[in-house]
Each structure stands twice: as structure tokens, then as C-alpha cells.
Amino acid sequence: MSLNLNGVIAALPTPFNESGEIDHDKLRLNLEKWNQTDLLGYLILGSTGEFPHLTTDEKIAVIDTVRNGMSYEKVLLVGTGELSTRQTIEMTRKAHEYGADAAVVITPFYYKKVLHDEHHEAHYRRIADNSPVPVLIYMIPQFAGVTLMPETIASLAEHDNIAGLKESSGDLDSLRDIFRELKTDKFKVMLGGPSIFTEGMEAGAAGSIFAVAAIAPKACVAMDHAHHHRNFEYADDLQKRLSKLARVTAGSGVGHLKAAMDLVGMYGFMARSPLPSPSESESASIDLAIEESGFYEKDENGNWRERDDLIGPVYYD
């Protein structure tokens, strides 16, 4: 099954209203803005989407809203990882029924003390064997506390229905170790943060899945465009600015990114408890980071909006 992963995919937050329920109308409004960009697609129900805080019914409703509100040409990745293999297979099948192009499956994290690489490999193989859509491994050790060995990833890469890896550790040495072990070109590695974008792409990554792309999609696409068109100086400049913005908007969780969304004319509001909202000083730092990035300008109402002139010149060697 063909799956295009060569580009920038935005990891989308899940919006809630003042009652703490998912606000599907605001999600549709956010999608209208993201649809106007050159993002390759969206990842929903990932860490940025607060998947551990959603019920199965809520997850299905989010998939349905996004699939029906997104541009038809964009790719839809859905986080379907649950704590058991059986539940993950069930969620993956449901995601496919509601329009997912691929499933992004987090490494099982609760019984991490007793689960080893052979157990994780068997988990992913069984999911891939039973999945109607391609599967991506999702490795984010800073949250899940699990890191797969490069040899395990390389072995899983040989499976016909395992399409790639979302590598969100930000560890460049670990990323290079993975590429040294890979024996197939069909397995695509997606970078989970801009801090190692240039080095990661040079190592062999196909594309990116960034949370910061939810608030700076044009800048993220411009960085990817500059790298692919050999304007490496501009790509490096954008990487530095995006990395700083990503660090500030990551803060202590999704609440910081949502606060940034509110500042740039989108709907973010609050993360679901117990994730915190930024303090007053943290909110001021977020606003300053938006200004200092140079990606935004003030509109007629004094609100930040992303600039339209971020694509730089193209160079060919």
C-alpha cells in the first residue's frame, strides 16, 4: 500500500471547550486554516492530540471530524496505540473505517519493566499483520520511557505493512544508528522535532511530523522546501528559529502550544486536566518567542498571523 511521507505533517492538538468537551466546531475552523497551507498532512491522536486523555468514542469522533474537514489531497495519520495488542488492532481497524491513511502506534509503555524488544517486535508484527492500513512505529522515550534497539527497528522495517518510524527522541546518534541498521528503502523515518532537522534529513529521513507545524506550518514547509532545493543556509536559519519556538511552545505540555495557537489566531484554549496551562510569565515568554521567530506579523486587529513570504530562493548544484 503506497503512502507518501515525503514532506511536513502537522501533529494536531485536540481542542476542548470550557466544559472540557471536544470542540468539533473549533477543530473544523482550525482545519480550514491548515488546509490553506502546503502541509503534506496531519497526525491526530498523537501526544500533541492528548490521546491518553480521550475515550474510544471521542477518538473516533475526532477522526471523523478531521477526515471530513481536511483537504482530500492531504495524508491522515492516526495514533491508534493502546496498552494491549488486541486493543491497538481494534482501534487501528476503527481508524481505517473512518478514513485513516495510516496508523501511528506508540511503543507500549505501562509494563516497561517487563517488556523487552522481542515483546515489542511481536506486538508490532501482530498489529501490522492485522492492520488494513500501513503502520508507523512511534518512538517517544521522553514520554513513553521506551527506546527500541536499532536492530529491532531494522527487523520490523522488513515487514510489508510497516511503513516507517516517527522518531521523536531528538537523539541524532540514535537516529544514525537506526539508518546504519536499515536494509530497505521502503521504510520511511519521520523526524519528530525541528532540532535535528538538517542532520536528520542528511542522515536519510523522508520527512517530519512536528507539533510546531500546528502554529507555524508555512515556516516548517519553507524549511523542508529550502532543504530539498539545496538552499541549506536558509534551511539552517529556519531550523534554528523553529527549534527555539518549539522549545518555548512545548513548555510543560500541550497547554503551551494551545496558548500559542490562541495568540496566532487559531483556537487552542486549555489542555485536558491534569496537563497544566502556562503561567502568566510563561504566556509572556510564548508571545515573545512568536515575535522573535520572525515568522509572524500583526494584523489590523493587533493579532499575530503567519507571514506568507517565508519560502526563500532555490539553489541547485
Steps between C-alpha positions, in 0.01 A plus 500: 500500500657829387537775760663836427708617797731741318416833658375671815210360700352705783428329832162648589369589846150396604294810592276502805231747604444656841312190614796282414326334205654472154409808297446362150394837358831656607687200359331560164595869511863410574496252212381770261823691572729197487337392173618824338865406554731260317517256790517142377242397755404459863566270792211486745471320833872514564670648805403851384144376456490382864406145402538356854228738619236404243243222503464267203179673394672841522788374287266371231312830500827693451600276208160552340514879539852530363446262208190692393658841556842453344612554143462179301860501376655504847612191693326404824704315760319386814650398831344164582734368768334352807644308794430155355559350158134399473371850580747657257386273218138588574574874509701476178212332321260766624737775386506345154118487493490874563759592239853463640773458238740350753526412869768640730554256786682603816729252674311333789602690812320384813678168563832631380693320775400158367459568129815460291579550133385151401161572656475838328596346167233231534248773593572705189505199269162380622351847456647534150375153405146603593500864394310611187729805475879546517647521851761743630695430817481792742802538726491784752709389800462832685131411548475124455832416667572238233775498237515221244839367394603598144519129414138454606386792287697368202337159542152653515581713194502181291130443570290580193244701701736696725562819307723702728597651832408823675824563687437764765793453738703778335810281547708538185742220588209261554349607167826432317525158666155417362599594146815288526284197577227554240516274194196630310413826327124457536513571876468876563634677808312812607666755726298596807652843567687776313812498720672236285320569171801572277715224644208257500415565138864459403504169688209376290170615651208531258310776676376645826209483741515818709274640772639847425356462148157554658592863567772558238405279204637736236837528674526122535414449133747774404777321693423172326478677163834679554676176593364306201595784266851525641464837665670357807588834656136606512392153618747523788375847591139384505598193701658712774200730520247216495695306762491795737129553439434128551686495832298790638164378371566146623546633853362257753252346260233556241359799688788718384441413135129569539578839655718578198215401269274750672760772443533432125130506418411134545310319773704329768349573841591251774650153513298235680579458871748421649711669230568860611438830330793744478549753777484872432877521462505193275227654285713814463795281393283330239391836357862617492613179327235553233624852441870409501455211257429746219233269359210722594366849445219691668167526320270803503364389839843468658498118492789289377464320166758294313673679215444386142851574372700230676598292197854612412705481179578162345855383428606205288853359492 
